[in-house]
């Protein structure tokens, strides 16, 4: 498979991997032929079972089970909030404080696939820490306590600081060097291409007890090339 996940760890019960941006976690309902983590896993492991999902344009670490019993145990760990996940994100602007806990319930909105802050929704808690402030942008560490659909995206949009290139909860525009470099020169007859054109969100690390023996497992997925290049330009022109 083109753009296949990178395996970070594997044993007889489970597999941990780094999902690239642009790859679905599960098959698309309208087009089952589109590549996905599930179809990739089923080619190698007959009983491959997805435990949690990342949005198509989110990159980073995921865990899958190799049999039904491990799948059940991993699901219990996620449901009981025994799994610790850390995400990294580039947002527009800067939050009011460098450390914030967002405790705002989320539910489906009246607009199809969109989620929204709603007092009638399910509890959703996200811990936010600013790692670096730039001119017009901020680089964040995010640690969700809950795992609601689009939770991080909705919570950041609620603060007024949507994730860069978020097509659902932001303006959808990618990151352009011209947004930070005052004298940016491009060829006269060409449009500027975005350095980052997908959701600027990366599942950086995950910590969980192994469902078979209880041993602590910790994994990290290094930043992909597009995010590294974006941060390099921000460090150079926007500090």
Secondary structure, DSSP 8 states (H G I E B T S, - for coil): -TT--EEEEE-SSEEEEEE-TT-BSS--SS-TTS-BHHHHHHHH-TT-EE-S---TT-EEEEEEESSHHHHHHHHHHHHTT--EEEEEEEEES--SSSEEEEE--EEE-SSTT-EEE-TTSB--EEEEEEEEEETTEEEEEEEESS--TTHHHHHHHHHT--BTT-TTTS----B-GGGT-TT----TTS----SB-S--EEEEEEEEE-TTT--EEEEE----HHHHHHHHHHHHH--
